[in-house]
Amino acid sequence: MAYLRQPIISVLGHVDHGKTSFLDYIRNSTIIAKEAGGITQHIGATEVPKKDLIKSVEGFIPKEAIKVPGLLFIDTPGHKAFTSLRKRGGSISDIGVLVVDINEGFKPQTIEAIEILKSMKTPFIVAANKVDNMPGWQSHPKEKLLQSIEKQRQDINYILEEKVYEIVGKINEFGYEADRYDRVDDFTKKIAVVPVSAKTGEGIKELLSTLVGLTQKYMEKKLTIENEDISKGVILEVKDYPGLGKTIDVILYDGIVKAGDQVLALDVDGVQESKLKSILKPNEMKEIRDSSTKFKTIKEEKAASGMKLACPEFKDIKAGMPIITYRKNAKPEFVAQLRAELEAEQADINIISNKEGILVKADTLGSLEALAHILEEHEIPLRKAVIGKVTKIDIIDAGADLKKNPKNALILNFSQQLDDEMKAMADEYGVEVISNDIIYKLIEDAQEWIENKEKEIERARLAELTMPFKIKILPNCIFRASGPAVVGVETQGGKALPNVSLMTDFGKKVGSIKTIKDRDETLKELTLGEQAAVSIDDLVIGRHAQEDSVLYSFMGEENFRKLKKNTDLLSKDEISTLKEIAEIMRKEDTLWGL
């Protein structure tokens, strides 16, 4: 018999913008006070049953018009849970709530959240939080939001409009249309922005009403459950529970799970199976991760729901992995079909997408998938994406064609520790491993590394050219006047190199650097700001130069023109030095280098 399940709602946003506070107001709890620094530390799931939902939207949606049996909220620290909560073809979340501090606007993790929502093709609405923090805002928590807005001073309303449209503008940059919720006539075409306060509760009823209305009107088919022989879910956390052994916290998004079922779970190496010993549910309006939450044993549960399943036969199962439960009397061919379905999910993500590109390792299928999508959006070529820690094979693979394709020698390692042995091996093979548990930082670091590597490759093409540099002879550092001259110098532009001809600041060619020495150590180069002793042939101190004299690298016009065409590959001080060289040479020939 078909039935309508609860919509699954993921709450995303930048740190400190009020994700958990928003849920706290709804469930009237104090989880936020128990979290370190007020930031969510664990993945959470909270159900708001229909009877509580009716009270929450009173005055906006009539009791008889509410069809959904409740709402299931997912609180997502660093968006990790959201990326984990994926199924074949997208996210298990029906809709997202993007929490944005209306006073601060978009921050890096806000941008990351939208990119992830977009990659997972998940519709969302925006909770423009902390309206109560707007200077001059007068809170009217018992009033409807529009009535509260009408009671504000005109200048405050103007500021509110301005801040909402700043958010609308940022959303537009990602290819979405958006507007304040009361001005949206088609929620399938426009993102609704709802001003709210997680502190006073203003706008929360409007936001919940929008969620209920949206899901009931546009997602009824998606929310309809018809299959009662199996259930499907995703693992949030794996724990040992007193008296039960290995348990998995699960978000069930399809079907019905029953006591005595068999549970299939995808693993890195294939599919594991365990008998379902118990189904445990937290009490209503309680957080599944709250240490004070008491669990009760139940015989069966419908999707969508958050629950704890005791599966003692599982070994090393990871969060983010999909599960399927089936009745113990199911036919072998049906079970084989379910196994194949899970294995196909793994095959979808553990991909080799190109002959060229970087390697990505992540802790969950969903994280891997989100990273793959976002890398594509940023036009960063991906060669391979695999679940699990960085291994020796990964490093060998990334460093295999280092000379031919140095830009491929990069591994992005998401949300996992990099072993010391792997660090040492990566250094040995010339492979860069960038680790982070925040996707946007990983992407930023990757872009910076690739950009620098591209410049490095391009600079290598300039290797046959004389590069611009200048050195200054230091006071009291003339050790030999000639044959060759030995003087102490400081590099004041570019990078001083041996065997490069020098000229004075009036364009006279005066020999070249033979050696660069720092005490007894011979140096290959002398970088900006560094000091050392240099020997210069054909230079006579007192005739060609003296203390405080500045000497420049000498170059021909063609050399200069080539460098001028590639100033994007030069540092600021090299560009400045190149300009000085041109000015010196044009004292004799006004058209030099043009």
N, C-alpha and C positions, 0 to 999 in steps of 0.2 A: 504494500500500500504506500503510495507516494505521500510525502509530507514536506513541509517547508522547514529548512534548517535555519539556524542563527547565522547572520552575516558575520564574517571574520574581518575585523577592523584592525589594521596596524597603525600604531601611533609613532611617528617619526619626527625628527627635528634636531636642531643644534643643541649642544650641551647647554644646560641652564635656561633654555627657553620655555621649560615648563611641561614637558611630556608627562612625567609621572604625577606632577601636581594636578594636571588636567584629569587624570584617571582617579587620583585621590578624591577630588571633589565628587566625581560620579559615584564612587563606592564609599565615600565618607570614611576613608581609612587614613592611615598615617605611615604608609610604606616609605614615603620620601624621608621622613625623620630618621628612619633606621638605616638609610643608605649612606655610605661614606661620602662626605662632601656634598650630599644632596643630589648625587648623580646616580642613576640606575646602574647597579653593578651586576644584575642577573636578568636573564630573560624571564618575562612574566606573562601570565595569561589570566584575565579576569572575565567572568561571565556576569552579565547583568540580566537576570531573568525577567520574563514578561511583566510580572506584577510590579517590579521595581521600575521597569521601562515605562509602564503606563503612568506612574507618578511623575517620572522625569520629563515626559513630554505633554503633561496635562496642560490644556489650554491651547495646544497647537495641533495635536492629532487626537481625534476621538478614540476612546477605548476600543470600540468595535472595529475601527479601521486598522488597528495594529494586527497584522497577520503573522509577523515573525515571532518565534518563541522567545526572543531575547537578542542580546548582542554579545559577541565574544571579542574582547579587546586584547590586543597583543602589545606589550610595551617593549620597545626595541632599542636597547643600548647600542649606540654607534651603528645602528641599522643592521647589526649582525643577525638578529633574529629574523628580520624581514628577508634578508638574503637567504637565510637557512630555510625559511618557510616557503619552499618552492616545490612545485610538482612539474611533471613533464608538460612543457608548453607555457609555463609562467609561474606566477605566485599563487599560493593558496589563499592569500588575502583577497577579499572581494573589493575592498576599498581602503584607502589610506587616509589618515588625518595627519597633515603636515603642520606641526606646531611652530609658529614663527613669533618671536618677540616683536610686537608691533613697534616698539621704540627702537629696537636695534636693527630690524630688517633682516635681510639675507646674510648668513654667515657661511663659512666653508662647508659645514656639515649640512646646512640647508640645501646648498647646491648639490652636494653628494646625494642627499635624500631624493631630490627630484630626478636626478640622473638614474638612480636605482628604480624608482617608481616607473619612470619612462621605459627603462630596459625590461622591466617585468610586465609592461603594458597594464599597470594597475591604475584605475581611476582614483582620484583623491580630491579632498576638499582641504582648505587651509583654515586652521584655527589661529587667527591673529591675536595672540595672547597678551596679557598684562595691560589691558586698556586702563585698569585702575592705577597704573604707574604713570600714565600720561599727566604731565603737569596741569593742574586745574580741573581734572576729571572728577566729577561728583558721582559717586556710586549710588545706584538705585537697585539693589539686588532683588527686590520684590517685584520690580517692574519688568515688562517685556523689554528686550533690547532696544527696539525702535522707539519705544516710549522713553527709555532712559536717554537715548541719543537726542530726542526732541527736547529734553529738559536741560541739556548742556548749554553753556554759553555759545554764542555764534562762533567766536574765535576757536573754541575747543572743537566744535563740529568741523570747522575748516581744517584744523590740524589732523583730525581723524580721517577726513576725506583724503588729505594729502598722503598720510601714512598708508592707507589702504591702497591708494593708486600707485604708490612706490612698490608695494608688494605685487600688484597687478602687472606693473611694468616688468618686474623681474621674471614673473611667470611667463610673460609673453616672449621673453628671450629664449625660452625652451620650446617655443612652437605651440603654446597653449593660449587660448583665450580665457580671460578671467574677469570677474566683477564681484562686487559685494553681493552676498547671498540673496538679498531681497530684490536685486535687479536682474537676477538670472532667470530667463524664461525657459531655457533648455539646458538641463544639467548634463546632458550627454555631449554638449558642444562647448560649455563654459565651465571653468573651475570656480566654485563658490568660495568666497573669502568671508568668514564669519568672525567679527570682532568678539573676543571673549575675555573673561577674567577667571582663571583657575582659582583665584583667591576668594572673590566675592560671588562667583557663580554666574555673573552676567554673561549672557550669550550661550551658556551651556545647553539650556533647553532648546534654543534655536538650532544649535549644532547637532544635537541628538535627533531632533525632529527632521533635520535635513538628511542625516544618515539613514533614518528609518524610511523616509519618503523616497529617497534615491534608490535604496536597495530593493524596496518593495515594487517600485514602478519599473525599474530598468533591469533588475537582476533576478526576477522571479524564476526564470528557467534555470539559471545557474544555481539558485538556492534550493531547487526541488530535488529531493533524494528519492530514488526509486529502487535502488539495489539494497536488499536487506540481508543478502548472503555473505557479504564481505564488509570490511571497512577499510578506509585509507587515511593515513595520517603522516605527520612529520615529527621526528624526535627533537624536542627542545633541549633536554638535559638527560644525562645518564648518571644515576646515583645508586648507592647501596642503601637499602632501607631496613631498619631493624626488624628481624623476623621474616623478611621477604627476600633478602638477597638483592640481586641486580634488578633495578627498576628503571623505567624510562618515562620521563614526562613528555607527553604527546599532545599535539593539537590534531584532533580528528576532524577531517573536512568532508568526509563522504561515508555513507553507509552506517551500519550498526555493529558495534563490538559486543560480544557476549562472553561471559565466563566460560572457560573450557575451550575457547578458540585456540587455533594455532596462529603464531605471529611470524611473518616473514619480514626481514629487515635487510636493506641493502648495505653491504659493507664494501670497503675498498677492494677486496679480493673476490667479491661475488655476493651471494645471498646467504644469510644465516637464518636459522629457524629455532623457535622456542615455543614451548607450551605456555599459554597465558594462565598464570597461577591466580592472579587477583586483579580486579579493576578497582581503583581507588579514586574517589572524587573529593576535592576540597569542599567545605561548606559553602553555601551560596554567598555571593558578594565578598568572597575571600580571595586573596592572592595566592596562587599556587606555590610561589616561592617564599612566602612569609613563614618564618620559623614557627610562629604560633598557630599556624593553620592546622586544623585537625582534619584527618581524612576518614572517610567512611567507605566501607566495602559495598559495592553494588553488583548486580547481576548482569546488567547490560547498559549501554549508553549510546544515544544517537549523536550523529554529527549535527552541527559543529560543536565541539566541546574540548575543554582542556582537562586532562586526567593523567593519572599515574598508572602504568601497567607493570605488574611484576612478571618479568621474563627471565627466570633464573638461568636459562641455558645460553643466553647471549654472552659473547666474549668480545671485548674491545669495540663495541658498537659506538659510533660517533654521533654527536649532535648534528642535526641537519639532514640525517638520512631518512628516506621515505620508508614507511612500513605498510604492509597489507595484512589484515587478519581474515581468517576464513574458518568455517565450521570444520570440526574434526572429522566429519563424515563426508567431506568433499571428495569428488572423484580425482584420481591421480592426474588425469589429463587437464583438469581445471586448475589444479595446483601448479602444474608445469607451465600453464599459460600465465599464471600470476607471477611466477618466478621470472619468466621471460620479460614480462612487463617491467619489473624492477631492473633487470639487467640492461634493458634498453635505455632506461634513464641514465645509467652510468655511462653507457656508450655515447650518449648524446653530449655529455660534458667532457669526458676525457678525450679531447679531440686533438688532432693535428690539422690545423686549418690552412697553413701555408708552408711553402718551402723556406720562406724568409720570415724573420720576426723573433720576438723574445719568448721566453718560457715563463709560465705562471704556475705557481703552486698555491693551494689554498686548503683550508681545513674542512670546508663543506662544499657539497655540490652547488648549492645556491650562491655562495660567495664566489665560486669559480665562474659560474654563469654570469653573475652581475659584473664581475671584473672583465670577462670576455666582451660583454656588450659595451661597457664604458670605454674600454680600450679602443674598440671599433669606432665609437663616437668621436674619440680624440685622435683617430687616424694613426694609432700606434699598432703596427703589424704584430700579430700574435701567431707564433708558429705552433705552440703546444701548450695545452692547459690540462693539468693533472691534479687530482686530490692527493694530499699527503705531504709529508715533510720533504725538504730538499735533500736529495741523495747524491751519492758519488756519480751515478749514471747521469743525473741532471746536469751536474757541473761539467762532466766530460762532453755531454751533448752540446751545452751552451758554448763551450770553448773549442769545439771541434774545428770550426772554420774561422778562427780568430783573425788570421791575417787577411783572409778574403772578405769576410763580413764582420768587422769588429762590433757593429751595432747589434748583432745577435747575441753578444756575450753578456746578456742581462737576464737575471732571474728575479721576478717579483714574488715575494714570499709573504702571503697574507695570513696574519693572525696565528703565527706559529714561531716557536723558538728555532733559531739556527744553531746547530751544534758547533762547538769549537773546532772539531775535526773538519767540518764542512767549510767553516770560515777560512781555515788554513789552506784547504784544498782549492777553494775559490781564488784565493790570492795567488797560489802557485800557477793556476791555469789562466790567470788574467780575466776571470769572470767576476762581474759585479752582482752581488746579491743585495737587493733592497728589501728590508723587512718592515712591516707596519701592520697595525690592526685597525687602521682607519683608511678606507678606500681612497678618499680624495687625496690624502697625503701620499699614498703609494703612487697614484697617478701623477701627482705633481712632481715627485722625486724622479719618476721614470722619464717624464718629459724633459726635466732639467738634465738628466744624465744623457739622454739621447741627443739633445741639443748640443751639449758640450762635446759629445763623441763625434757628432757631425762636423763641428768646428775643428776638432782635432784632426779628423780625416782630411778636411779641406786644407788645413794648415800644412799638412804633410806634403800637399801638392805644391806648396810654396817653398819647399825645402831647398830647391836649387837657386832661389833668389837671396840676395843680400837683404836682411831684415833691418829696419831702422832701430838704432840705439844710440845713446850718448853717455859718455862717462866724464866725470869731473876729477881732475887731479887734486888730491887732498893736500892741505897745508902741512908742512913739515914731514912730507912723505915722499921726498925725492931721494931714492936710494942709489941711483946711478944716472948720470946725465945723458949718456949715449952708449952706443955700441954693444948691446941694445940699451935703451933707457929702461930703467926699472923704477916704477912709481906706484904709490898707493892711490887707488881710485874708488869712486862710488858710482854705481850705475844710477842715472837719473831719468832714464827713459828706455823702454824696451828691455832687451836681454843681451848683454855683451858676450860676444863669442870670439874664440881665437881664429886666426887666419882670415880675418876680415880687414880690408883696407880702411884706414881712418883718414879724416880730414879735420882741419881746424874750423873754427866758427866763421872764418872768412873764405872757406872753400879750397884751401890748399891741401893737397894729398900729402900725408906724412907717414908713410909706412903702415904696418899692421900689427895687431896683437899676436905675439908668439905663444905666450903662456899666461895662465891665470892661476895664482897660487894663494892659498890661505894657510899661512905657516908652512908646513911641509906637504900639505895636500894639494895636488894639482886638480883644478876644477874644469869641468867641461863648459861651464857658463857662469855668468854673474848676473843674477836677476835684479829687478828694480829694488833700490834701497840697500843692496848688499855692498860690502867693501872688501877689497882684496888687493894684493900686489900683482901688477901686470908688467910683462916685459914687452917693449914695443921697438921693433927694428926701424931703422932709418929716421927715428925721431931724436932731435937734439934739444934737450931742455935748455932754455935761455935763448934759443934761436927760433924754434917752432912753437914752443909752449912753455908754460911755467906753472907755478902753484895757482890753483883756482881756474886754470884753463879748462874749457870744455871741448872734447873731441867727439866727432860724430862718425857713424859708419858711412863709408863712401860708396855711392852707387851710381850707375848709369841711368840715362833717361828711360830706356825700355823697362829696366828693373823697377823704376819709380812708377811708371804707368801701370804695370801689372799689379803692384801693391795697391795703387789708388783704386783699381777696379775691385779689389777684395778687402776693402777696409772693414767689412763686417766680420772678417776673420782676425782683425788686429785688435789689441787692447787699446784702451783710451790713451795711455801714455805712448804707445807705439804710433798711434795716429797723430798725436801732438808732435812727436819727434819727427815724423815724416813731413809734417807741415813746415817745421823749422828747417829741415834739410832743403826743401823746395825754396824757401825764402833765401837761404844762403846762396844756392846755386843761381837764383834769378837776379842776384846782384850783378853778375857778369853777363848773363843771358836771360833777358826778360821772358823769353818763350820756352825756357827749359822745362821739359816734362809735360808740356801742353800738347 
